[in-house]
Amino acid sequence: MKIAIKLSSLCIGIVVGSVLWPQFAIAKTATEIGQLAKSVTVLIQGPDTGSGVVIRQEGSNYTVLTARHVLDAAGNYEVVTPSGQKYAVPSQSIRKLPGLDLALFQFNSPEKQPIATLGNSSTLQEGMPVYVTGFPGQGSTINALAYNFTEGQLTARSSKP
């Protein structure tokens, strides 16, 4: 379980690195990046808890990218936006990407949601700053659900696209 939680955080961190890179490549501070990341990061609640990033809007439908394992358990899920609003995640909108620990889902919101700008992860290089954001699961060192933002460095890139 601890490995899954760490992988979820790592996945969202890499997502933040590659999704937000074009937005923070123009000399933004870690604080500015943190504010931007927080505005597009959502909490996913249900049989499991996790984090996601809002990546697309089509009318009042929003698409979220998350880790596949966050949505593996059968049951009802809801998304909690940065403003605290809760929206149901229709099970038919969940799409798990084959061979990857990634999934997409949609939710409907009459409230306008901030959208992350997708970047090109092939431009990332080892040593570049990476920001891990999200809601890590509770465990021995974390005893309450709270938003976290951490700065680090990209140490490796997968050769798998």
trRosetta pair geometry for C-beta under 8 A, 3 or more apart (Angstrom, degrees):
i j d omega theta_ij theta_ji phi_ij phi_ji
1 4 5.7 -53 -153 33 35 112
1 5 6.5 34 151 -19 66 104
1 137 7.6 -102 163 102 98 155
1 139 7.8 168 116 -101 107 111
2 5 5.6 -53 -149 35 35 112
2 6 6.3 32 154 -16 67 106
2 139 6.1 83 -104 -127 93 150
3 6 5.8 -57 -148 40 32 108
3 7 6.1 31 154 -19 66 108
4 7 5.7 -55 -144 39 30 111
4 8 6.3 36 154 -25 64 103
4 69 5.4 -125 -155 134 113 155
5 8 5.7 -51 -150 31 30 113
5 9 6.7 27 153 -14 62 104
5 136 5.7 75 175 -164 107 86
5 137 4.2 -103 -114 32 124 114
5 139 6.6 -156 49 -42 170 131
6 9 5.8 -55 -151 38 34 109
6 10 6.2 34 151 -19 67 107
7 10 5.4 -53 -144 39 34 113
7 11 6.0 39 154 -25 67 104
7 67 6.9 125 119 -142 88 148
7 69 7.4 59 89 27 122 143
7 101 6.5 -32 150 137 124 166
8 11 5.7 -51 -146 33 29 113
8 12 6.4 22 156 -12 63 105
8 50 5.4 -114 -163 -136 143 108
8 51 6.9 126 156 32 107 90
8 67 4.5 -119 -121 14 78 159
8 69 6.7 -109 -75 68 102 110
8 70 6.2 102 -125 -61 128 101
8 134 7.1 -143 135 128 94 160
8 136 7.5 147 84 -119 109 64
8 137 7.6 78 50 -17 143 103
9 12 6.0 -57 -147 40 30 105
9 13 6.1 35 152 -23 65 108
9 51 7.8 64 -99 28 56 132
9 132 5.4 45 167 -177 92 123
9 134 5.8 -157 -117 56 68 130
9 136 5.3 0 -72 -91 126 100
9 148 7.8 -15 -131 78 121 128
10 13 5.4 -55 -147 36 31 115
10 14 6.4 29 156 -16 66 103
10 132 6.9 -38 -99 -117 35 123
11 14 6.0 -56 -150 37 28 107
11 15 6.3 31 149 -20 63 107
11 67 4.6 110 72 -85 156 106
11 101 6.0 -111 -91 104 145 111
11 102 7.1 -174 -168 -83 130 79
12 15 5.2 -52 -147 38 35 117
12 16 6.3 39 152 -22 67 100
12 41 7.4 70 -175 -128 128 112
12 51 5.0 15 -94 91 159 122
12 52 7.5 -121 -109 -100 113 22
12 53 6.8 150 -146 -34 87 105
12 66 7.6 -9 -84 -136 99 57
12 67 7.0 -74 -45 -34 85 103
12 132 6.7 88 88 -157 87 69
12 133 6.1 -110 136 70 114 63
12 134 4.4 68 95 -48 164 137
13 16 5.7 -49 -147 34 32 109
13 17 6.4 34 151 -19 63 104
13 130 5.6 64 161 156 104 109
13 131 6.4 -158 -147 101 80 34
13 132 3.2 -30 -91 -100 120 77
13 133 6.8 135 -93 12 62 56
13 134 7.8 -94 -50 -2 69 114
13 150 7.6 -39 -105 68 125 94
13 152 7.4 11 -172 40 143 120
14 17 5.4 -51 -149 35 35 115
14 18 6.2 14 159 -3 68 108
14 121 7.6 40 168 -131 95 130
14 130 6.9 -18 -92 -152 49 128
14 154 8.0 92 -112 -113 81 101
15 18 6.3 -66 -142 48 27 94
15 19 5.2 16 165 -13 69 120
15 53 5.5 -169 137 4 130 144
15 65 6.1 -179 -145 109 142 126
16 19 6.0 -55 -120 46 23 103
16 20 5.4 -9 -175 12 63 121
16 37 5.3 22 -141 -124 128 119
16 41 7.8 -12 -86 -75 115 113
16 53 6.9 -179 -76 -85 69 142
16 130 7.5 110 81 -174 96 71
16 131 5.0 -88 119 82 134 89
16 132 7.0 169 35 -107 135 24
16 133 5.2 100 -68 20 154 110
17 20 7.1 -58 -116 48 8 87
17 21 6.2 34 165 -61 52 100
17 121 7.6 76 104 -121 93 89
17 124 6.2 62 144 -111 117 143
17 128 7.4 114 -161 109 120 115
17 129 7.8 -170 -119 109 102 56
17 130 4.4 -32 -79 -129 132 82
17 131 6.5 156 -71 31 72 66
17 154 6.5 113 -156 -71 161 116
18 21 5.9 -21 -136 -12 26 120
18 118 7.9 1 133 -161 84 65
18 119 5.2 -152 173 70 54 103
18 120 7.4 -104 -163 100 93 15
18 121 3.6 -11 -128 -87 137 93
18 124 6.1 -75 -88 -34 86 135
19 40 7.9 -148 127 116 134 148
19 53 5.9 130 62 143 174 157
19 55 6.7 -98 -137 -107 132 104
19 65 7.7 -179 -79 52 143 144
19 116 4.5 21 154 151 123 134
19 117 7.0 140 168 78 70 43
19 118 5.7 -50 -134 -112 71 49
19 119 6.0 161 -142 14 12 90
20 23 4.9 -64 -168 46 72 114
20 24 5.6 35 142 -2 100 109
20 33 6.9 115 136 -152 142 92
20 36 6.2 128 -146 120 133 125
20 37 6.3 -62 -51 -82 164 82
20 40 7.8 171 -78 46 111 144
20 116 6.0 -75 -72 -154 80 106
20 117 7.0 91 -116 54 44 79
20 119 6.9 -48 54 -15 14 126
20 131 7.5 -37 62 51 138 124
21 24 6.6 -78 -140 50 26 85
21 25 5.7 44 165 -49 69 105
21 119 4.0 121 50 -168 102 177
21 120 7.8 -90 70 46 136 54
21 121 8.0 149 -2 -94 143 50
21 123 7.0 163 134 80 155 116
21 124 6.9 -124 -87 -75 153 95
22 25 5.8 -39 -137 9 27 120
22 117 5.6 -85 67 112 117 125
22 119 4.6 178 -17 -99 92 102
23 26 7.7 -71 173 22 29 99
23 28 7.4 5 132 -15 71 151
23 36 6.0 177 129 -178 138 156
23 116 7.9 -111 -7 -156 144 67
23 117 5.4 133 -48 41 109 122
23 119 8.0 -114 -1 -58 75 116
24 28 4.2 -88 -141 42 79 128
24 32 7.2 155 -119 102 100 101
24 33 4.6 36 -111 -99 148 105
24 36 6.8 -167 -63 50 106 153
28 32 4.1 -120 -173 88 103 129
28 33 5.2 126 114 -54 123 83
28 36 7.5 0 171 -7 161 138
29 32 4.8 99 53 6 75 100
29 33 7.0 -139 97 -2 41 87
30 33 5.5 -54 -145 40 34 113
30 34 6.1 42 152 -25 65 105
30 129 7.9 -117 -93 180 96 148
30 131 7.4 163 -145 -98 83 121
30 151 5.3 -40 -135 -71 132 141
31 34 5.5 -51 -148 33 29 116
31 35 6.6 30 153 -19 62 102
32 35 5.8 -52 -151 34 33 110
32 36 6.4 32 151 -17 65 106
33 36 5.6 -56 -149 39 33 112
33 37 6.1 33 153 -19 68 107
33 131 5.7 -170 137 -51 127 163
34 37 5.7 -53 -141 38 29 110
34 38 6.2 31 158 -21 64 107
34 131 7.1 -146 -80 -161 65 140
34 133 7.5 161 -134 -96 64 121
34 149 4.5 93 -133 154 102 161
35 38 5.8 -53 -145 35 28 112
35 39 6.6 32 154 -25 61 106
36 39 5.8 -58 -155 29 30 113
36 40 7.0 0 159 2 63 108
37 40 6.6 -78 -154 46 30 92
37 41 5.8 27 158 -27 71 119
37 131 6.0 -127 -61 122 156 134
37 133 4.3 -174 156 -53 131 166
37 149 6.1 131 83 -120 135 118
38 41 5.8 -59 -131 33 29 111
38 82 6.0 105 151 -123 75 132
38 133 6.9 -134 -70 -159 56 135
38 147 6.6 65 -126 170 100 146
38 149 6.8 -59 -61 -62 97 134
39 82 5.7 -81 -132 5 36 170
39 114 4.3 1 148 57 106 161
40 53 5.4 32 133 -157 102 80
40 54 5.0 -127 -162 45 78 89
40 55 8.0 79 180 -69 122 50
40 82 7.8 -8 -25 -29 14 131
40 114 5.2 -101 -77 106 76 103
40 115 6.7 63 -120 -168 115 12
40 116 4.2 112 172 -55 160 91
41 51 5.9 -13 -171 -170 102 112
41 52 7.2 151 -155 79 56 38
41 53 5.9 -32 -98 -96 60 68
41 82 6.9 84 65 -70 65 104
41 133 5.2 -118 -75 132 155 119
41 134 6.0 -139 -164 -91 131 55
41 147 7.3 122 100 -140 132 112
42 51 7.0 147 77 -160 47 59
42 52 5.0 -21 60 65 96 90
42 53 7.4 172 15 -89 82 18
42 54 6.2 83 -23 -44 117 93
42 64 6.0 -67 43 -122 135 136
42 79 4.9 11 159 -173 139 103
42 80 6.3 157 -171 71 83 49
42 81 5.6 -38 -114 -104 103 45
42 82 7.1 -96 -92 -36 62 68
43 49 7.2 -17 -175 -166 92 94
43 50 7.9 155 -160 88 51 33
43 51 6.5 -38 -106 -104 46 64
43 79 7.1 143 77 -162 51 53
43 80 4.1 -13 62 56 105 108
43 135 5.0 44 -113 -13 94 155
43 145 7.6 77 -141 167 136 125
43 147 7.8 -96 -65 -80 109 89
44 48 7.9 17 111 98 104 78
44 49 6.6 157 87 -157 67 45
44 50 4.7 -11 57 65 114 78
44 51 6.6 -162 9 -81 93 11
44 52 5.5 70 -40 -12 118 112
44 64 7.6 154 -74 133 116 152
44 66 6.0 24 -24 -116 152 159
44 70 5.6 72 81 161 142 131
44 71 7.5 -63 161 -68 149 86
44 77 6.0 -4 -175 -173 94 120
44 78 7.7 166 -154 84 52 38
44 79 5.8 -25 -101 -104 68 70
44 80 7.8 -158 -72 18 22 78
44 89 7.3 24 -142 -40 98 151
45 49 5.6 0 -110 -111 61 86
45 77 6.7 153 83 -156 42 67
45 78 5.4 -16 63 61 94 85
45 79 7.9 168 21 -92 74 22
45 80 6.4 45 -6 -17 114 111
46 49 7.5 165 38 -78 55 51
46 71 7.7 43 59 -117 146 62
46 73 7.2 174 118 79 105 107
46 75 5.3 153 172 102 104 110
46 76 5.9 -155 -132 99 105 44
46 77 3.4 -54 -53 -99 143 69
46 78 6.7 148 -64 13 86 60
46 89 7.5 -69 -56 40 136 127
47 73 3.6 -122 104 110 138 133
47 74 7.0 63 -17 73 159 37
47 75 3.9 122 -37 34 114 146
47 77 7.7 -66 15 -76 74 84
48 69 7.4 -99 141 141 169 70
48 70 5.6 -160 105 -159 122 48
48 71 7.4 -131 55 -71 118 22
48 72 7.0 38 0 46 148 80
48 73 5.2 135 -20 17 102 124
49 70 7.5 -58 120 -148 19 95
49 135 6.6 -82 153 113 107 121
49 137 6.1 136 73 -103 104 83
49 145 6.7 -80 164 -115 157 131
50 66 5.9 101 116 -171 127 123
50 67 6.0 -123 -167 45 147 102
50 69 7.8 142 -80 90 149 73
50 70 3.1 -71 15 -123 160 127
50 71 7.8 -89 35 -38 141 65
50 134 7.4 -26 177 -176 61 127
50 135 7.0 143 179 69 20 97
50 137 7.7 -24 -86 -59 61 94
51 66 6.7 175 97 -128 42 97
51 67 8.0 51 59 5 69 100
51 70 7.6 -133 33 -100 40 154
51 133 7.2 -168 169 117 155 68
51 134 3.0 -120 -7 -145 170 107
51 135 4.9 153 -69 25 101 79
52 64 4.0 48 144 171 140 116
52 65 6.1 162 -163 77 89 38
52 66 3.6 -53 -95 -73 100 101
52 70 7.4 -155 -59 85 96 163
52 79 7.1 -59 47 -126 131 114
52 105 7.8 -63 -128 42 164 98
53 64 6.6 148 69 -156 33 70
53 65 5.2 -18 58 57 90 94
53 66 7.6 165 15 -72 63 59
53 116 5.2 -5 169 -4 112 150
54 57 7.8 32 168 -59 110 85
54 62 5.4 -27 -145 176 110 122
54 63 7.3 119 -156 77 59 46
54 64 5.6 -41 -93 -96 53 76
54 113 5.3 -123 -161 141 167 127
54 114 6.7 121 71 87 133 58
54 115 5.6 -100 122 -112 101 54
54 116 6.2 141 78 -2 61 88
55 63 5.6 -55 64 96 84 96
55 64 7.0 127 10 -125 85 24
55 65 5.0 42 -16 -12 136 109
55 115 6.7 70 -166 -164 15 86
55 116 5.4 -39 -101 58 62 101
55 118 6.3 57 -160 -64 107 100
56 62 6.9 154 85 -159 56 51
56 63 3.9 11 54 39 105 117
56 115 6.6 73 -92 -144 13 124
57 61 7.2 145 -158 83 51 52
57 62 5.5 -19 -101 -103 71 73
57 63 7.7 -140 -64 14 29 79
57 113 6.8 172 -87 61 117 95
57 115 5.5 -99 -17 -71 106 135
58 61 4.9 -18 68 67 87 104
58 63 7.6 49 1 -24 100 103
60 108 5.4 47 121 -161 98 81
60 109 6.0 -153 -180 68 86 44
60 110 5.9 -8 -143 -93 134 43
61 106 5.1 3 -175 -174 104 125
61 107 7.4 162 -150 82 61 28
61 108 5.5 -35 -95 -96 66 72
62 106 6.5 151 76 -152 41 69
62 107 5.7 -20 59 61 94 76
62 108 7.6 160 14 -98 77 23
62 109 5.9 -1 -3 19 123 113
62 113 5.1 12 -97 47 153 146
62 115 7.7 -148 -138 -92 101 93
63 104 5.8 -5 -172 -170 104 108
63 105 7.3 164 -149 85 60 28
63 106 5.3 -36 -93 -92 63 80
64 79 6.4 -178 -35 -114 160 146
64 104 6.9 154 77 -154 49 56
64 105 5.6 -17 56 62 98 77
64 106 7.4 165 11 -94 79 28
64 107 7.0 23 -12 4 119 102
65 102 6.6 -18 -168 -164 93 104
65 103 7.7 153 -154 81 49 42
65 104 5.8 -26 -97 -98 60 76
66 70 5.0 -73 151 48 124 143
66 71 6.8 103 90 -23 129 109
66 102 7.4 147 84 -154 37 57
66 103 5.5 -26 70 65 84 88
66 104 7.7 149 23 -94 74 28
66 105 7.2 -15 19 15 118 101
67 70 4.8 104 71 -15 84 103
67 101 5.2 -6 -158 150 87 95
67 102 6.6 -62 -123 -99 37 42
67 103 7.0 23 119 18 20 92
68 71 6.5 -81 -167 47 40 92
68 72 6.6 63 142 -60 74 93
68 96 5.0 76 -134 -144 108 100
68 97 6.8 -117 -73 41 118 76
68 100 6.8 143 -28 107 131 63
68 101 4.7 -127 27 -158 104 45
68 102 5.6 8 -40 41 92 14
68 103 4.4 120 -102 -35 59 101
69 72 5.1 -20 -145 -16 47 125
69 101 5.9 -15 -14 -153 97 103
70 103 7.2 -139 53 40 93 126
71 77 6.6 -44 -118 -51 89 159
71 94 5.5 -175 171 -148 149 134
71 96 7.1 -154 83 -80 119 101
71 103 5.1 -103 34 86 133 166
71 105 6.9 152 -92 -40 155 134
76 88 7.2 -45 -173 -145 105 95
76 89 7.7 149 -176 56 60 83
76 91 7.5 -82 -108 -56 56 105
77 88 7.8 112 87 -165 53 54
77 89 4.1 -23 90 47 100 130
77 91 7.8 121 22 -84 96 71
77 94 8.0 90 33 -72 138 128
77 105 7.6 17 85 140 139 173
78 86 5.1 23 158 -175 132 99
78 87 6.3 161 -162 79 84 34
78 88 5.5 -50 -105 -102 85 40
78 89 6.0 -166 -100 -6 25 87
79 86 7.2 159 79 -151 42 53
79 87 5.2 -18 58 61 91 90
79 89 5.7 98 -26 -62 94 103
79 105 7.9 -179 -54 95 126 119
79 107 4.9 -122 28 -29 133 161
80 84 6.7 -17 -174 -147 98 32
80 85 7.2 164 -151 81 55 38
80 86 5.3 -21 -97 -96 75 75
81 84 7.0 -41 73 26 73 20
81 85 4.8 3 37 55 114 89
81 86 7.9 -152 8 -74 77 29
81 87 7.2 45 -28 1 103 110
81 109 7.0 70 -50 -113 145 156
81 111 7.2 -165 56 90 167 130
81 113 6.1 -116 -132 -114 133 109
82 114 7.6 -6 26 28 136 115
83 111 6.8 -109 52 152 153 152
85 109 6.9 102 113 -136 140 118
85 111 5.9 140 2 29 169 153
87 107 4.3 107 115 172 128 130
87 108 6.6 -166 -169 63 130 51
87 109 5.5 -80 -74 -77 154 91
88 107 6.9 164 81 -135 42 100
89 93 6.7 -125 -179 64 71 117
89 94 7.0 62 154 -63 112 99
89 105 5.2 25 -162 149 115 143
89 106 7.8 140 -146 76 72 38
89 107 5.5 -61 -97 -79 63 102
90 93 4.5 84 74 -4 94 108
90 94 7.9 -154 98 -20 56 77
90 105 7.9 175 59 -172 62 102
90 106 7.0 -15 43 77 102 86
90 107 7.6 158 4 -104 78 55
91 94 5.9 -40 -163 8 46 116
93 105 4.9 89 113 -161 97 73
93 106 4.0 -109 -171 41 139 89
93 107 7.5 169 89 -61 160 45
94 103 6.3 -2 -168 175 87 124
94 104 7.6 158 -152 87 42 49
94 105 4.6 -13 -96 -96 63 107
95 103 6.5 162 84 -162 47 73
95 104 4.8 -9 60 60 100 94
95 105 7.0 171 18 -78 67 54
96 102 7.8 142 -159 93 56 48
96 103 4.6 -32 -105 -104 61 101
97 100 4.5 -17 102 56 114 115
97 102 4.5 1 32 80 131 96
97 103 6.4 -151 1 -87 79 41
97 104 7.3 76 -44 -8 97 91
109 112 7.8 174 114 -67 111 11
109 113 5.8 74 72 -35 149 114
119 123 7.2 -91 158 43 107 121
120 123 5.0 73 93 -6 99 108
121 124 5.5 -31 -166 6 58 118
124 128 5.6 -126 -157 47 77 149
124 154 5.9 175 168 -105 114 175
124 157 6.6 155 96 -94 102 125
125 128 5.4 105 61 -26 66 112
125 154 7.1 134 97 84 31 134
125 157 7.7 -59 -127 -33 31 136
126 153 7.8 56 -178 153 59 100
126 154 5.6 -132 -122 109 40 91
126 155 6.2 35 -143 -158 97 21
126 156 6.5 22 -99 -83 111 29
126 157 6.7 -116 -55 -15 84 95
127 153 5.8 -20 -145 -174 29 121
127 154 6.6 -34 30 65 24 83
128 153 6.9 144 74 -154 30 73
128 154 4.9 11 57 22 82 121
129 151 6.2 -26 -163 -164 108 98
129 152 7.4 139 -157 81 60 33
129 153 6.2 -57 -105 -101 40 61
129 154 7.6 38 90 -10 6 85
130 151 7.6 140 78 -161 46 50
130 152 5.1 -29 67 75 93 85
130 153 6.2 103 14 -159 94 11
130 154 4.7 115 -42 -59 121 75
131 149 6.5 -5 -178 -168 105 86
131 150 7.0 159 -158 80 57 43
131 151 5.7 -25 -103 -102 76 61
131 152 7.6 158 -90 26 29 70
132 148 7.4 -10 113 115 90 102
132 149 7.4 161 84 -152 53 38
132 150 4.6 -12 58 60 100 97
132 152 6.5 25 -11 11 107 117
133 147 7.6 0 -171 -175 83 89
133 148 6.9 -176 -142 93 43 59
133 149 4.9 5 -106 -107 88 75
133 150 7.7 -174 -71 23 48 63
134 147 7.4 -138 141 -144 14 64
134 148 6.5 -16 67 56 51 86
135 145 5.8 22 -173 -169 114 91
135 146 7.1 171 -133 81 78 22
135 147 5.9 -46 -83 -94 79 51
135 148 7.2 139 -101 13 30 85
136 139 7.9 -57 143 5 106 109
136 142 5.8 126 98 9 110 175
136 148 5.8 -4 0 19 103 141
137 142 7.2 128 103 81 40 131
138 142 5.3 -133 -128 106 48 89
138 143 5.9 59 -153 -135 107 25
138 144 6.8 65 -103 -44 113 8
138 145 6.5 -67 -52 -63 101 69
139 142 5.4 48 39 44 75 86
142 146 7.5 -138 -161 33 109 98
154 157 7.1 28 167 -61 120 84
